[in-house]
Amino acid sequence: MHFSLKVQKILGCSAKMISNALKWRAKPETRGRKRKTTIKMDRRITRMAKAQPMISSSMIKDSLELPVSTVTVRRRLCEANLFTRIPRKVPLLKKKRHVQKRLQFAKEHINWPKEKWRNILWTDESKVPNPPSP
């Protein structure tokens, strides 16, 4: 008996169906519009954004001379998990004056007991309050 007839009997289907199954290959997903940027362009965009975190998408586009819009550049950055950040507004510190004020504060409060310091809310760096002492 011929090989394809044996397979047809085992599987219980037609020869055409077996032929189609042997020809079938998984095709890549091709939906939507073709990407304007190549993989190489995407890497250059992310590399520049990582090197200069405060750079804008229009500056990236202009410096790399990309033939795409700034919105496309932002999309590629989002795909690379590089989302926009707005820098926190922090008062400018004039070093000498602030050092003197901090030193003055430290001298004024040098004799404070630990219990009094525990009641102070420090908002300069930490976001989590200090745990209570035992």
C-alpha positions as CSV (number, residue, x, y, z in Angstrom):
1,M,0.0,0.0,0.0
2,H,1.2,3.5,-0.8
3,F,2.5,5.7,2.1
4,S,-0.1,8.5,1.6
5,L,-3.0,5.9,1.6
6,K,-1.8,4.5,4.9
7,V,-1.7,8.0,6.4
8,Q,-5.1,8.7,5.0
9,K,-6.5,5.6,6.6
10,I,-4.8,6.3,10.0
11,L,-5.9,9.9,10.1
12,G,-9.2,9.4,8.4
13,C,-8.9,12.4,6.1
14,S,-8.3,13.2,2.4
15,A,-5.0,13.3,0.5
16,K,-5.6,17.0,-0.3
17,M,-5.9,17.8,3.4
18,I,-2.6,15.9,4.1
19,S,-0.9,17.8,1.3
20,N,-2.1,21.1,2.6
21,A,-0.9,20.2,6.1
22,L,2.6,19.3,4.8
23,K,2.8,22.6,2.9
24,W,1.5,24.8,5.8
25,R,4.1,26.9,7.6
26,A,3.4,29.4,10.4
27,K,3.4,32.9,8.8
28,P,4.5,35.9,10.8
29,E,1.8,38.3,12.0
30,T,1.4,41.0,9.3
31,R,-1.4,43.2,10.4
32,G,-1.5,47.0,10.3
33,R,0.8,49.5,8.6
34,K,4.4,48.7,7.9
35,R,6.8,50.2,10.4
36,K,8.6,53.4,9.3
37,T,11.6,52.7,11.5
38,T,14.0,49.8,11.3
39,I,15.3,47.8,14.2
40,K,18.6,49.7,13.8
41,M,16.8,53.1,14.0
42,D,14.9,51.9,17.1
43,R,18.2,51.0,18.8
44,R,19.8,54.3,18.0
45,I,16.7,56.2,19.4
46,T,16.8,54.2,22.7
47,R,20.6,54.5,22.9
48,M,20.4,58.3,22.6
49,A,17.6,58.6,25.1
50,K,19.5,56.5,27.7
51,A,22.7,58.6,27.1
52,Q,20.8,61.9,27.5
53,P,17.7,61.4,29.7
54,M,16.6,65.0,29.4
55,I,16.6,65.1,25.6
56,S,13.2,65.7,23.8
57,S,11.8,63.5,21.1
58,S,12.2,66.3,18.5
59,M,15.8,66.7,19.4
60,I,16.4,63.0,19.0
61,K,14.6,63.1,15.6
62,D,16.7,66.1,14.4
63,S,20.1,64.8,15.6
64,L,19.6,61.3,14.1
65,E,18.0,62.8,11.0
66,L,15.1,60.3,11.1
67,P,12.4,60.4,8.4
68,V,9.6,60.0,11.0
69,S,7.5,62.2,13.2
70,T,8.3,63.0,16.9
71,V,5.2,61.0,17.9
72,T,6.8,57.9,16.3
73,V,10.1,58.5,18.2
74,R,8.0,58.7,21.4
75,R,6.3,55.4,20.5
76,R,9.6,53.7,20.1
77,L,10.8,55.1,23.4
78,C,7.6,53.7,25.1
79,E,8.2,50.3,23.5
80,A,11.7,50.4,25.0
81,N,10.1,51.2,28.5
82,L,11.5,54.7,28.4
83,F,8.6,56.8,29.4
84,T,8.4,60.6,29.7
85,R,9.3,62.2,33.0
86,I,8.9,65.7,34.2
87,P,11.8,66.9,36.3
88,R,10.9,67.7,39.9
89,K,11.1,71.4,40.7
90,V,13.7,71.9,43.4
91,P,14.7,75.2,44.8
92,L,18.2,76.3,43.7
93,L,20.7,76.1,46.5
94,K,23.3,78.8,46.9
95,K,26.0,76.7,48.6
96,K,27.7,79.1,51.0
97,R,24.5,80.6,52.3
98,H,22.8,77.2,52.8
99,V,25.8,75.6,54.4
100,Q,25.9,78.5,56.9
101,K,22.2,78.1,57.6
102,R,22.5,74.4,58.1
103,L,25.4,74.8,60.4
104,Q,23.5,77.4,62.4
105,F,20.5,75.1,62.7
106,A,22.7,72.3,63.9
107,K,24.4,74.5,66.5
108,E,21.0,75.7,67.8
109,H,19.6,72.2,68.1
110,I,22.7,70.3,69.2
111,N,21.4,69.6,72.7
112,W,18.0,68.3,71.6
113,P,17.1,64.8,73.0
114,K,16.4,61.9,70.7
115,E,12.7,62.0,71.6
116,K,12.3,65.5,70.3
117,W,14.1,64.5,67.0
118,R,11.7,61.7,66.5
119,N,8.8,64.2,66.2
120,I,10.5,65.9,63.2
121,L,9.1,65.1,59.8
122,W,12.1,64.9,57.4
123,T,10.9,65.7,53.8
124,D,14.3,66.2,52.1
125,E,15.0,62.7,50.8
126,S,13.1,59.9,52.3
127,K,9.6,59.1,51.3
128,V,9.0,56.5,54.0
129,P,8.8,57.5,57.6
130,N,11.4,56.1,60.0
131,P,10.2,53.0,61.9
132,P,9.4,53.4,65.6
133,S,12.3,52.6,67.8
134,P,11.9,49.7,70.3
